[in-house]
């Protein structure tokens, strides 16, 4: 958090005051309009490590801590679903050593979630994994399926982990699924009827993200103005609030997130009261 | 009925609140009216006919507020513990008590105070942005000379090969609005691209009005290029409409390039895109593939990213390196989703006109970014 390192933080009772302020603001935000689905591209862990002269592994660790903080504040504000871009299919091109480390880290963190289950229990989070699981090592795959199985009855909120995911793969997967359905469906409806019934909704319903509410906010850190193959089908519509931030992911904290939600709800109220007249 | 509905869902009031707040989004017109929670009504705080004015109170207005109140009072918070200590307070009671209602309105007013101050901040920011844009448009003015643009671009370490610009149709009565304004803007951008040495330009406009006005667009581009490069050296260009598979060469169909005494090779290719090239093209592709699969001409396992990419590149075009939005905020307006994978997106906050300074700053931003797919 950027405020944590400034001179103000040296005052006694600073953190307590900050916590109280945070809880007042979240209670206030909760009474208004709140986004249904927020997606994050967690970019900049390695740059953070380079900047602070720590190991890449430590950088990823910092990223996880920052993620926990963000998840906490979002669920406190009653955000229904959160998607995180944990690992892209393209990321397999990184050095095998780093890929292995990342996989291990993911495995450890998700194992923690399963073992303690506090975050999921506290907010009633259902875990969903989006992506081509067949590309992952078996141990991680098992952990992820376990985690999904364990939380499948929770209904308050959703955490969607995109691993290993790319949006193009997702769209292709959807097209393939529709084709498969078509071939299996021959007896029930005639293929021609089925082909005629294909529309945008049909593709949306076959995406990995089919169970999630429509996207409201997309956040990307580290000042890169690109979507990098994440949620293309969802983001290209009018009304999606895309935020490109100029900080690295481990520096992203609760205060920034509150600020984004405040900006978003300002736009919603503005559109409701001024654009409709 | 609303009562039973509420009872069954108190357990996950949080989820309930979200769905009902969604309802209120849909019925935003009803929402402009003041909503009174049940408790106030029962105590006679609300005039009777006002409460009747909401059409189906159980479903939209009142239950929204009640659920909001209920979800605000998290079971773990102190407020509820205190409430439980009050003698005679029935824990199982479904009605939010007065304290809860008060708490809700207290925090709701805090929200509106925050939004009120935010609107001041936003106003200052808007004025700042407009001043900056004004200054930039004076500082960078191509004054219809390709030499100035060339000088600006030569300083950059790299320029994009394919540029896409997103334009929007403005109302007719605005300055530079209407279809004529749009055509003028498009030809202006074309001239900048030719001067900067960009070979491929795609122009996205949501409704596709440009596609219906291709002859005018070609004439306008020709006119603009002759203003920039001189009447004797008008560069040749190609206009493409990918969704109709049409290609137009030069200004007129009977335009004889040889008689111009100038190299007849087109220097720029302009493709016109609209919402039609987005999701609907992907849907059409899916239909074609399903059709082929039924005829056993396509195996499902053959449907790969490469195949889809090849087909969509044929149907719409190659993914642009840089997308320039000439809109006040970052709004992709249903731009073809397959084609924004690695494109750098540039927009200038609070800018609403097609301006050379925006174009140049987009190129400058692009020249500093580095694309590393996954690595």
Interface residues (C-beta under 8 A of the other chain):
Chain A: X24 X25 X27 X28 X29 X30 X31 X32 X33 X34 X36 X78 X80 X88 X89 X90 X91 X92 X93 X94 X124 X155 X156 X157 X167 X168 X169 X171 X172 X175 X176 X178 X179 X180 X182 X183 X191 X194 X195 X198 X199 X200 X202 X203 X213 X224 X225 X226 X227 X228 X229 X232 X233 X235 X236 X237 X238 X239 X240 X242 X244 X262 X263 X265 X266 X269 X272 X273 X276
Chain B: X12 X14 X15 X17 X18 X21 X22 X25 X28 X29 X31 X32 X68 X71 X72 X104 X107 X108 X110 X111 X114 X115 X118 X119 X122 X278 X279 X280 X282 X283 X285 X286 X287 X289 X290 X291 X293 X294 X298 X300 X303 X304 X305 X308 X309 X330 X331 X332 X333 X334 X335 X336 X337 X338 X340 X341 X342 X343 X344 X345 X346 X365 X369 X371 X373 X374 X375
